[in-house]
């Protein structure tokens, strides 16, 4: 049984309203769903039932999740390389920071340079890269989820920098701490508790 133009339009509207970013994937999904629904209609099922079963079979966790997996497969080498770089930088930063702290306790030369280098690698390179990675995962989620990641990263970096300035006795530590704490309190925390509240209702 062939689909009529209204049924095809309903399938197309459903797919387009899911917020998919890859145009080619959208068209492929529409074609696939139309074929499956046509096949199911021949067995005597209703259009709505056929469409729901076709969607559940194709993407049980939603079309956005399917797009995310497709994007990963298309860019897997680049994504894996970026993740390796991110965690390598995190490892080097943590190792350098730990060495710097140890050298500082033992009063060895070069302690401050190692401490600052490790701190900056973690704070200004690893943390933003990690936040960006998490943001990409949450790109299809609500605005509050994305803002939570952005504001959490920025406030964390500012507060971390204030700690570094304080430990190194540099000027501006108090200003950075106040700015970071303010952003954390009125920027990050409301979004954190709002998303926690929404999850508790699910």
C-alpha positions in Angstrom: 0.0 0.0 0.0 1.6 3.3 -1.2 1.6 6.3 1.2 -0.4 9.3 0.2 1.1 12.8 0.1 -0.4 13.7 3.5 1.2 10.7 5.2 4.5 11.4 3.6 4.3 15.0 4.8 3.6 13.8 8.3 6.7 11.6 8.3 8.8 14.4 6.9 7.5 16.9 9.4 8.1 14.5 12.3 11.7 13.9 11.2 12.4 17.6 10.6 11.0 18.6 14.0 13.5 16.4 15.8 16.2 19.0 15.4 18.6 16.9 13.4 21.7 18.8 12.1 22.7 16.6 9.2 20.5 17.2 6.1 21.6 14.1 4.4 20.7 12.0 7.4 17.3 13.6 7.7 16.4 12.7 4.1 17.7 9.1 4.5 15.6 8.7 7.7 12.5 10.0 5.9 13.0 7.6 3.0 13.6 4.7 5.4 10.5 5.4 7.5 8.4 5.8 4.4 9.5 2.4 3.0 9.0 0.6 6.4 5.6 2.2 7.0 4.4 1.2 3.5 5.5 -2.3 4.1 3.7 -2.4 7.5 0.5 -1.0 6.1 0.2 -4.0 3.8 -0.1 -6.2 6.9 -3.2 -4.4 8.0 -1.7 -2.0 10.6 -2.8 1.6 10.9 -0.5 4.4 9.7 0.2 5.7 13.3 1.0 2.2 14.6 3.2 1.5 11.6 5.1 4.8 12.1 5.6 4.3 15.8 6.9 0.8 15.3 9.2 1.9 12.5 10.7 4.7 14.7 11.1 2.4 17.7 12.9 -0.1 15.5 15.2 2.4 13.8 16.1 4.6 16.8 14.8 3.2 20.1 16.7 6.0 22.0 15.5 8.8 19.6 16.7 10.2 16.3 19.1 12.6 18.0 20.9 9.7 19.5 21.0 8.1 16.1 22.5 11.3 14.6 25.1 11.4 17.4 26.2 7.9 16.6 26.3 8.6 12.9 28.4 11.7 13.4 30.8 9.7 15.6 31.1 7.1 12.9 31.7 9.7 10.2 34.3 11.5 12.3 35.6 8.7 14.6 39.3 9.1 13.7 39.3 12.8 14.4 37.2 12.5 17.5 39.4 9.7 19.0 42.6 11.8 18.2 41.1 14.9 19.9 40.1 12.8 22.9 43.6 11.3 23.1 45.2 14.8 22.9 42.8 16.1 25.6 43.5 13.3 28.1 47.3 13.5 27.3 47.3 17.2 28.1 45.3 16.5 31.3 47.9 13.8 32.3 50.9 16.0 31.5 49.3 18.9 33.4 48.5 16.8 36.5 52.0 15.2 36.4 53.6 18.6 36.1 51.5 20.1 38.9 52.1 17.2 41.2 55.9 17.4 40.5 55.8 21.2 41.1 54.0 20.8 44.5 56.5 18.1 45.5 59.5 20.3 44.5 58.0 23.2 46.4 57.6 21.1 49.6 61.2 19.9 49.2 62.5 23.4 48.3 64.0 22.1 45.0 64.7 24.6 42.2 62.2 25.0 39.4 59.2 24.3 41.7 57.3 27.5 40.8 57.7 27.0 37.0 56.5 23.4 37.2 53.6 24.3 39.5 52.5 27.2 37.3 52.9 25.2 34.0 50.9 22.3 35.4 48.2 24.5 36.8 47.8 26.4 33.5 47.8 23.3 31.4 44.9 21.9 33.5 43.0 25.1 34.0 43.3 26.8 30.6 43.7 23.9 28.3 42.3 20.6 29.7 39.2 22.0 31.5 38.0 24.0 28.4 38.6 21.0 26.1 36.7 18.8 28.5 33.9 21.3 28.8 33.7 21.6 25.0 33.6 17.8 24.7 30.7 17.7 27.2 29.0 20.5 25.4 29.0 18.6 22.1 27.3 15.7 23.8 24.7 18.1 25.2 24.2 20.1 22.0 20.8 18.6 21.3 19.6 18.9 24.9 17.9 21.9 26.6 19.4 25.4 26.7 19.7 25.1 30.5 21.9 22.0 30.1 24.3 23.8 27.7 24.4 27.0 29.8 25.2 24.9 32.8 28.3 23.5 31.1 29.5 26.9 29.8 29.0 28.8 33.0 30.5 26.0 35.1 33.6 25.9 33.0 34.1 29.7 33.0 33.5 30.1 36.8 35.7 27.1 37.5 38.6 28.6 35.4 38.2 32.0 37.1 38.1 30.6 40.6 41.1 28.3 39.8 43.1 31.3 38.5 42.3 33.2 41.7 43.7 30.3 43.7 46.9 30.4 41.5 47.2 34.2 42.0 46.8 33.8 45.7 49.4 31.0 46.0 51.9 32.9 43.9 51.1 36.2 45.8 50.1 38.0 42.6 47.8 41.0 42.6 44.2 40.5 41.5 43.4 37.3 43.4 40.5 38.8 45.3 38.9 40.3 42.2 39.1 37.0 40.4 37.7 35.1 43.3 34.8 37.5 43.7 34.0 37.4 40.0 34.3 33.6 39.8 32.2 33.0 43.0 29.5 35.5 41.7 29.3 33.8 38.3 29.2 30.4 40.0 26.5 31.4 42.5 24.1 33.3 40.1 25.1 31.7 36.9 26.0 28.0 37.3 24.0 27.0 40.5 20.5 28.0 39.2 21.0 26.0 36.0 22.4 23.0 38.0 19.5 22.9 40.4 17.0 23.5 37.6 18.2 20.5 35.6 18.3 18.4 38.8 14.7 19.4 39.5 13.6 18.5 35.9 15.3 15.1 36.2 13.6 14.4 39.5 10.2 14.8 37.7 11.1 12.5 34.9 
